[in-house]
Amino acid sequence: MGVLYIVVPLDDSITGYLRDIGVPFSESGIPSRNPTPNELREAAASLADQRVTFYIRPTHAWQIMIEGQHDPEHEPWTLLNVTDFSGDEDQPHSFWFEKGWPSLILRVVHALSTRCGSLVIVPDTGCKPIVVAADDDPEVLFDAWEHTNGVDQ
């Protein structure tokens, strides 16, 4: 069984919760939003070391499989899912990751944060979420995230 990672914009609906549980974030005032599927495509395409496959059924499903190019069983991978895909790839949608390597998930979310503002990754394990901003370093975030303590990825 793997971990599911919900990703949400850093907005007023989550900042109080983050403060309450002690998750640091910048209150820059820059609006954050969900990405469009086209922005998800661009972010995935920016990962030159990964193979990216799209699974799209208009008005039903929209997914991206991101995996290593040479040995998918031993290289970073994840499956990104758009929630309630409307059929419009220019409309913002919520999304989540179905399992995968936290290091790769951080890279994808970081690439999206440059387009959409700060985003929050919430694992379904009960570990604290992490806020990802455009000026963050994904490797530093990986090392600092409670969820990845003891994980070598």
C-alpha positions as a LaTeX table, in Angstrom:
\begin{tabular}{lrrr}
\hline
Residue & $x$ (\AA) & $y$ (\AA) & $z$ (\AA) \\
\hline
Met1 & 0.00 & 0.00 & 0.00 \\
Gly2 & 1.37 & 3.43 & $-0.91$ \\
Val3 & 0.94 & 6.99 & 0.18 \\
Leu4 & $-1.50$ & 9.39 & $-1.47$ \\
Tyr5 & $-0.41$ & 13.02 & $-1.68$ \\
Ile6 & $-3.06$ & 15.72 & $-1.98$ \\
Val7 & $-1.81$ & 19.08 & $-3.28$ \\
Val8 & $-3.67$ & 22.28 & $-2.43$ \\
Pro9 & $-3.02$ & 25.99 & $-2.99$ \\
Leu10 & $-1.58$ & 27.96 & $-0.10$ \\
Asp11 & $-4.63$ & 30.09 & 0.67 \\
Asp12 & $-6.72$ & 31.23 & 3.62 \\
Ser13 & $-8.45$ & 27.86 & 3.86 \\
Ile14 & $-5.23$ & 26.10 & 4.96 \\
Thr15 & $-2.95$ & 28.73 & 6.53 \\
Gly16 & $-4.62$ & 28.56 & 9.96 \\
Tyr17 & $-4.18$ & 24.79 & 10.04 \\
Leu18 & $-0.52$ & 25.10 & 9.00 \\
Arg19 & 0.09 & 27.66 & 11.77 \\
Asp20 & $-1.63$ & 25.44 & 14.35 \\
Ile21 & 0.58 & 22.45 & 13.57 \\
Gly22 & 3.80 & 24.45 & 13.18 \\
Val23 & 4.41 & 24.17 & 9.43 \\
Pro24 & 6.45 & 27.17 & 8.24 \\
Phe25 & 5.38 & 29.18 & 5.20 \\
Ser26 & 5.90 & 32.61 & 3.74 \\
Glu27 & 2.99 & 35.01 & 3.91 \\
Ser28 & 4.01 & 36.88 & 0.78 \\
Gly29 & 0.44 & 37.71 & $-0.17$ \\
Ile30 & 0.95 & 36.26 & $-3.65$ \\
Pro31 & $-2.24$ & 34.43 & $-4.62$ \\
Ser32 & $-1.97$ & 30.69 & $-5.07$ \\
Arg33 & $-4.23$ & 28.51 & $-7.21$ \\
Asn34 & $-4.61$ & 25.05 & $-8.64$ \\
Pro35 & $-2.83$ & 24.44 & $-11.95$ \\
Thr36 & $-4.46$ & 23.81 & $-15.29$ \\
Pro37 & $-3.85$ & 20.46 & $-16.99$ \\
Asn38 & $-1.78$ & 22.36 & $-19.57$ \\
Glu39 & 0.43 & 23.66 & $-16.74$ \\
Leu40 & 0.68 & 20.11 & $-15.40$ \\
Arg41 & 1.88 & 19.04 & $-18.87$ \\
Glu42 & 4.51 & 21.80 & $-18.91$ \\
Ala43 & 5.76 & 20.94 & $-15.43$ \\
Ala44 & 6.06 & 17.24 & $-16.29$ \\
Ala45 & 7.80 & 18.04 & $-19.57$ \\
Ser46 & 10.40 & 20.10 & $-17.66$ \\
Leu47 & 11.68 & 16.88 & $-16.02$ \\
Ala48 & 14.23 & 15.97 & $-18.69$ \\
Asp49 & 15.42 & 12.88 & $-16.79$ \\
Gln50 & 11.93 & 11.33 & $-16.63$ \\
Arg51 & 9.67 & 9.56 & $-19.10$ \\
Val52 & 6.20 & 11.13 & $-19.13$ \\
Thr53 & 3.06 & 9.36 & $-20.38$ \\
Phe54 & $-0.38$ & 10.94 & $-20.49$ \\
Tyr55 & $-3.63$ & 9.04 & $-19.99$ \\
Ile56 & $-6.55$ & 11.26 & $-20.93$ \\
Arg57 & $-10.20$ & 10.37 & $-21.38$ \\
Pro58 & $-12.08$ & 13.64 & $-21.89$ \\
Thr59 & $-14.58$ & 14.34 & $-19.12$ \\
His60 & $-13.49$ & 11.16 & $-17.29$ \\
Ala61 & $-9.84$ & 10.93 & $-16.40$ \\
Trp62 & $-6.62$ & 12.88 & $-16.75$ \\
Gln63 & $-3.39$ & 11.32 & $-15.49$ \\
Ile64 & 0.35 & 11.60 & $-15.98$ \\
Met65 & 2.66 & 8.67 & $-15.33$ \\
Ile66 & 6.14 & 10.02 & $-14.56$ \\
Glu67 & 8.91 & 7.43 & $-14.33$ \\
Gly68 & 12.60 & 6.83 & $-14.83$ \\
Gln69 & 13.82 & 6.43 & $-18.38$ \\
His70 & 15.98 & 3.35 & $-17.93$ \\
Asp71 & 14.89 & 1.23 & $-14.96$ \\
Pro72 & 11.41 & 2.26 & $-13.80$ \\
Glu73 & 11.44 & $-0.23$ & $-10.92$ \\
His74 & 14.48 & 1.43 & $-9.33$ \\
Glu75 & 14.17 & 5.04 & $-10.49$ \\
Pro76 & 11.83 & 7.79 & $-9.25$ \\
Trp77 & 8.22 & 7.50 & $-10.39$ \\
Thr78 & 4.77 & 8.78 & $-9.51$ \\
Leu79 & 1.24 & 8.91 & $-10.91$ \\
Leu80 & $-0.40$ & 12.34 & $-10.99$ \\
Asn81 & $-4.22$ & 12.46 & $-11.11$ \\
Val82 & $-6.46$ & 15.40 & $-11.92$ \\
Thr83 & $-9.62$ & 15.44 & $-9.80$ \\
Asp84 & $-12.96$ & 15.69 & $-11.64$ \\
Phe85 & $-11.45$ & 16.56 & $-15.02$ \\
Ser86 & $-13.90$ & 18.87 & $-16.80$ \\
Gly87 & $-12.53$ & 18.32 & $-20.30$ \\
Asp88 & $-11.02$ & 21.84 & $-20.36$ \\
Glu89 & $-7.22$ & 21.76 & $-20.12$ \\
Asp90 & $-7.06$ & 25.53 & $-19.59$ \\
Gln91 & $-9.27$ & 25.45 & $-16.48$ \\
Pro92 & $-7.59$ & 25.05 & $-13.05$ \\
His93 & $-8.19$ & 21.65 & $-11.45$ \\
Ser94 & $-7.27$ & 20.08 & $-8.14$ \\
Phe95 & $-4.84$ & 17.17 & $-8.34$ \\
Trp96 & $-3.09$ & 14.52 & $-6.28$ \\
Phe97 & $-0.33$ & 11.95 & $-6.53$ \\
Glu98 & $-1.08$ & 8.26 & $-6.28$ \\
Lys99 & 2.00 & 6.84 & $-4.60$ \\
Gly100 & 5.51 & 7.50 & $-5.83$ \\
Trp101 & 8.84 & 8.91 & $-4.71$ \\
Pro102 & 8.55 & 12.02 & $-2.50$ \\
Ser103 & 11.68 & 13.50 & $-4.10$ \\
Leu104 & 10.03 & 13.42 & $-7.54$ \\
Ile105 & 6.71 & 14.70 & $-6.20$ \\
Leu106 & 8.56 & 17.67 & $-4.67$ \\
Arg107 & 10.23 & 18.40 & $-8.03$ \\
Val108 & 6.89 & 18.37 & $-9.87$ \\
Val109 & 5.17 & 20.56 & $-7.28$ \\
His110 & 8.14 & 22.95 & $-7.28$ \\
Ala111 & 7.88 & 23.32 & $-11.07$ \\
Leu112 & 4.17 & 24.06 & $-10.65$ \\
Ser113 & 4.79 & 26.63 & $-7.91$ \\
Thr114 & 6.59 & 28.86 & $-10.41$ \\
Arg115 & 3.32 & 29.04 & $-12.37$ \\
Cys116 & 0.67 & 28.82 & $-9.64$ \\
Gly117 & 2.17 & 30.20 & $-6.46$ \\
Ser118 & 2.97 & 28.25 & $-3.31$ \\
Leu119 & 1.41 & 24.80 & $-3.03$ \\
Val120 & 0.97 & 22.49 & $-0.04$ \\
Ile121 & 1.64 & 18.74 & $-0.23$ \\
Val122 & $-0.41$ & 16.76 & 2.29 \\
Pro123 & 0.48 & 13.06 & 2.65 \\
Asp124 & $-2.26$ & 10.73 & 3.88 \\
Thr125 & 0.11 & 9.26 & 6.51 \\
Gly126 & $-0.62$ & 11.80 & 9.23 \\
Cys127 & 2.80 & 13.41 & 8.79 \\
Lys128 & 2.88 & 17.19 & 8.55 \\
Pro129 & 2.32 & 18.76 & 5.14 \\
Ile130 & 5.03 & 20.78 & 3.43 \\
Val131 & 4.72 & 24.12 & 1.64 \\
Val132 & 6.54 & 24.39 & $-1.70$ \\
Ala133 & 7.33 & 27.86 & $-3.07$ \\
Ala134 & 9.02 & 28.89 & $-6.30$ \\
Asp135 & 12.15 & 30.10 & $-4.48$ \\
Asp136 & 12.58 & 26.82 & $-2.55$ \\
Asp137 & 15.13 & 24.12 & $-3.37$ \\
Pro138 & 13.36 & 20.72 & $-3.69$ \\
Glu139 & 16.41 & 18.89 & $-2.28$ \\
Val140 & 16.44 & 21.10 & 0.82 \\
Leu141 & 12.70 & 20.58 & 1.25 \\
Phe142 & 13.16 & 16.82 & 0.96 \\
Asp143 & 15.79 & 16.84 & 3.71 \\
Ala144 & 13.62 & 19.00 & 5.99 \\
Trp145 & 10.26 & 17.26 & 5.50 \\
Glu146 & 9.16 & 15.09 & 8.44 \\
His147 & 7.49 & 12.70 & 5.98 \\
Thr148 & 10.83 & 11.86 & 4.35 \\
Asn149 & 12.88 & 11.33 & 7.52 \\
Gly150 & 14.77 & 8.10 & 7.05 \\
Val151 & 13.86 & 7.88 & 3.34 \\
Asp152 & 16.78 & 7.68 & 0.94 \\
Gln153 & 15.50 & 9.11 & $-2.35$ \\
\hline
\end{tabular}
